[in-house]
Amino acid sequence: MKVTVAAIIVSCLAITPATAQNAPPNDGKAITLNVNFQLSVPIEASATTADIAKALAQANDALTNLAARQCDLLAAAFKRECRVAQMNLGANLNGRRFPQQFADEARRSANANMNMTMELLPPADAATAPAAK
């Protein structure tokens, strides 16, 4: 289980940042950003169902924390209030067999993904925006 937790932490640190794009002019309109993050964690063959469920929950938590951090970074970069408008989290367990493996050696991995929509509010609306939950 310690290997699984370490793999989650390393995977989160290894996520590549999104490519930068030119921002639209600050004309008083909200900027909407759609983001997709994916995380894959190897699972030991001897892992119990409880261990797998815990690894999937930790992966989802890591993605949720990443989302909050991204919104904070965007707010500072654009000098606007950032809020998460929508977030969808998903996770599944995959077992794969490769041709060079013996029949009883399947590689398993927990895969988590997050689709998120963030809004950067115009400076005039930033003061009256509700805090993101």
Secondary structure, 3 states (H helix, E strand, C coil): CHHHHHHHHHHHHCCCCCCCCCCCCCCCCCEEEEEEEEEEEEECCCCCHHHHHHHHHHHHHHHHHHHHHHHHHHHHHHCCEEEEEEEEEEEEEEEECCCCCCCCCCEEEEEEEEEEEEEEECHHHHCCCCCCC
